[in-house]
Amino acid sequence: MKNLSVLLLTIITLGSFSCKSQTSNNSDIMEKEIKEVIEIFVKAGEQRNIEMYNDVLHQDFRVIANRYPTPDKLSIIDSASYKALIAKKVIGGAKYEVVYKSIDIAKHSATVRAELKTEKGGQLVTFLLVQNAEDKWQIITDMVTQTK
């Protein structure tokens, strides 16, 4: 009986290590996928390449722009308007280095805080991502704040 108890305890312990390892691996995979989406988003803005946005922006994508277009305004810019601003070269065109501050994943949603750095300074961006019906990560919200 004692041997059976030890055997069961060993199986349960090894099983829990396996689950933790699978969860960790899955989380690492999702984090990598999320970073790839953000890198494509940043590169699309740099190149002002509207086509690159199609896979990474959710159909309900919004930008929250504080103090835009004037210091007394807050704008919520939908996907079509955002792409139009890119196409008209009102925004975009800057090359950024992405420095990830935090990535929090909760099942099919994620919050990413990243600093987008240029030679002249940087800005802190909070991205909200969701997985679509095909379990591909897409950006649904982008909120930019200036760094100090």
Secondary structure, DSSP 8 states (H G I E B T S, - for coil): -HHHHHHHHHHHHHHHHHHHHHHHHHHHHHHHHHHHHHHHHHHHHHHT-HHHHHHHEEEEEEEEEET-SSTT-EEEEEHHHHHHHHHTTSS-----EEEEEEEEEETTEEEEEEEEEETTEEEEEEEEEEE-TTS-EEEEEEEEEE--
